[in-house]
Structure formats: structure tokens, C-alpha cells
Amino acid sequence: MKKLKLFIHRLTHWEYWPFDVVYIPMYFVWFYFAAKARSFFFFNAANPRIKNAGFLMESKKEIYDIIPSAYIPKTLFFEQNEGVDNVIKSFAGSEIRFPCIAKPDIGGKGRGVQKIFSDEELAVYARKINMDFLIQEFIPFAEEVGVFYIRIPGEADGFISGIVAKEFLIIKGDGHSTITQLIEKDPRYHFQLPALQKIYGAGLQEILAAGDLKNLVPYGNHARGAKFVDVSYLADEAFTKTIDHVCKHIPEFYFGRLDIMYDNFEDFKAGKNFSIIELNGAGSEPTHIYDPSHSLFFAWKEIARHFKMLCDISMKNHRRGYRYLTFKEGMQMFRENKAVVKKLKEY
């Protein structure tokens, strides 16, 4: 019966539908803009300093390298064949301490991201990940938002096209239910049970004391169970000015979503006490569409609106001399990404 209820819930809530199903009508919109730009892979010109403009196969390290260090977590980069002893030694000699966050250098949808608490866990991760990866300081701020930023080349100021707040996958103990039982009470959480079993194993049989909170996934990713809430109304003049100031310090960045952690919104709006944990480029979704209160038609409208802005920016930058990908290069990008996704799913 549980499986049937979950199936019905998934069927009646489009936010859980497969990406390719949701985007079926959007492919025709993309073809329209591709014809307008005379290139299927026009997006490559959108953010000239980022590989593939951040559509697919972009290196997180290379993106962090162009963001001022004051705005990002302390980060270590390790190549796939880095020896475990060297990883442990480099970590010990850095300013990063446990707990920390480990993530693949090329990835998406939260795959391969893990909170690490010890040298032993770090060693296991380094052996298992099988690709270049990053170790970052854990940002202890309580709140996370995704801010979609747009700036038209040649214009002095950019703007915010959407903001999403992220509610983490947090359970509250009742003194008698196991973590598994608490997870099964909420379909959003229940969908994550197979992934959580891989992470926590027998730990899911723990009984939390009444009122105790446990954050099962400490990063705001929709595919990992976070609830997304549209808070685009927060984009007032002061907040927009702060985000615009930050983004102008990222060379040739015109289109994408900043995933940012903070504690107090008034401080954040004033440009204080926040950290950019991810910068997503041309492949960014306007993730405020995943607010459960929004219809699928709202989502399609927002996706099409952002496709248009991506095309406009790309065409303007193309006229400035920045190239589109050739068809051969674009298809190679998709093949490489497919291989990376396969690796991450195996992880």
C-alpha cells in the first residue's frame, strides 16, 4: 500500500516527474531559439569565462577560481588518482576542519555530495569517488536560497529573475518512532529512503528523543529531498543591488543561479555573512518553479522566459566575438556528461 500511495503522490505532483517528461514541450521552445541564434548550442556564449558557459561538464574548481575568495567556502581540489594519504595530509594542513563537505568537481543534482566527519570517512570517500573532487569547509549557516541572476551584455546593471528558499530534509523525534518511521510519514522524505539507507544504514533505526531535530541531508537540493519555496518577492532594490555587486566581480558572468547560505536575511541583504556554495551557469533551472504551489503551466512559462533571456545574452556575446559550440562539440559534451552521470549513479 505504501508503494501505491507514493506512486499516486508522484503522479499527482509534477515536481516529482522525470526531467525529460516535464521538459517535453520545452524542447520545441529551445528549437525556436536555436533557429533564431542559428546554433543548437548557442548557450556557450552566455558566460564566456566558464566552460560550456556552465551548461554541462563545467568544473566547480574553475568556477570557484573566478569568484572572489571572500564569497566562497575554503576549498581543496584533488585529482581522481590522488593517493588517500596525500588527501588526508593536505586536509590536515589546511584551514578546513570536520565536519566538511565532499563533492565531485563535475556533477549535478547533489550526486556524490557527502558530509564528512572524520579522517576515516574522508579516506573512504577518496577511494570511492573515482573522479576529481573537492573538499570544502562546512558552512554552518541555517538558511539557503537559490538566486537567479541575469545581466544583459552592455547594460550597467543586472537583475534577479527568481529566488527559491530551500527547506532541508529535517525530521523531528517523537520519542518512540525510528528515523525510518519518521521518514515514511512524509512522501517527500519517503522518496529519499533508498538513498538515505545507503548513507546511514542501521543508523536509520535510531529513535530520536521527543523534539530532537536531525538534518538528514545538509544541503538544499530538490533531488535530495529539499522542499523549494518561491520567495522571489524578496528581490527588492537593496537585495538586487547586493547580488548585482557580487556578480559583477565574477568576470563575464551574465546568466545563472547562485546557491547561497546565510544566517540572517537583513545581514545578507546588506552584503554580510553569506557564502556562495555553488554557481550554476547556462544549464541553471529557475528552481523557484518547484514550489509545490506552482502549476506545471507556471513552470513552463518561467522556463521559456529564461530560455529567451539565455538566447538574447548568447547572441549579444556572440556579436562581441564569443563562439557557439559546433554541433560536434555539443554532442561530445552530452556524451561526456552521460559518462559522468553514470559514474555518479554508481557512487
MOSULHU-V220265 format. One line per field, one symbol per residue. ss: DSSP state (~ for helix, > for strand, _ for the rest). phi: phi as a letter, one per 40 degrees, with the letter a starting at -180 (. if undefined). psi: psi as a letter, one per 30 degrees, with the letter a starting at -180 (. if undefined). Layout:
# MOSULHU-V220265
ss: ???
phi: ???
psi: ???
This chain:
# MOSULHU-V220265
ss: _~~~~~~~~~~~_~~~__~~~~_~~~~~~~~~~~~~~____~~~~_____~~~~_____~~~~~____~~~>__>>>>_____~~~~~~~~~_______>>>>>_________>>>__~~~~~~~~~~____>>>>>_____>>>>>>>>________>>>>>>>>>_>>>>_____>~~~~~___~~~~__~~~~~~~~~~~~~_>_____>>>>>____~~~__>>>>_~~~__~~~~~~~~~~~~______>>>>>>>>__~~~~~____>>>>>>>______~~~~_____~~~~~~~~~~~~~~~~~~~~~~~~_______~~~~~~~~~~~~~~~~~~~~_
phi: .dccccccccccbccccddccdcdccccccdccccccgacbcddccbccbdfggcagccccccdcbcddccbccbbbbcdcccdccccccccccccbccbbbaccbaifgcgcacbbadccccccccccgadabbbccccccbbbbbcbbbcdgccbbabcibbcbcccbbbcbgaccddcccccbddccdcddcccccbfcccccbccdgcbbccbcacbccbhccbbcbccccccccccccccccccbdfbbaibccbbabbcccdccgbfaaccabbccccccccccddccccccccccccccdccccdcccccccchcccccccccccdccccdccccccccc
psi: eeeeeeeeeeegjffflkefeegeffeeeeeeeeeefhkfhffffeiffkkgggelgkkeeeeefgkkfffllkkkkklegkkeeeeeeeeeglfklkllkkkkekalggkgkkkkfleeeeeeeeefehlklkklkkjgkflklkjkkkkkkfkelalkflkklkjliklklgffkleeeeeffjeeeeffeeeeeeefbfffgkjklkfkkkjfjhkikefgfkkkkjhfffiaeeeeeeeeeeffgjkhjfkakkjkklekeeeefgglhlkjfkjkbfgkkifffgkffkleeeeeeeeeeeeeeeeeeeeeeeffgkllkleeeeeeeeeeeeeeeeeeee.
